[in-house]
Amino acid sequence: MKLTVHKAVEPDLTYNGHRISVTSVGNGWRATIYPPGSLAALPESPASLEYCPREAIIVEAKWIVDGRCTVSR
């Protein structure tokens, strides 16, 4: 039997009250954004199936959160 080694699970990020969960997908990343108190993710949560740095998808997710916070004021 072959054992697989998995990376440690990193905790979700919190930014302006929104929870951002970053997971690998394909060669890239998906940042699922949850509004405060919600179990449903935003449909505009960013993802990239092609290679990109993890930090790049986090920056894009924060940009989306900032845009939502600006609109709601």
C-alpha positions, 0 to 999 in steps of 0.5 A: 500500500502506498501512502500519500503525504498531504500538505498541512491544512492552512486556516482560513483568512479573515479580511474586513469581516469576510472569510477567505478560504484558499484551496489548490485547484488544477495548477492554480488556486481558488479563493472562496469568499464568505460574507460575514455570518454567511455559509454561502460563498460569493459567486464572484470568488476568484479562481485560476486553473493555470499556474499563479502564485497563491498570493496573487489569488489572495490579492484578487480576493481582497480586491473583491472584498474591498469593492463590496465594502465600498459599495455597501457604505 
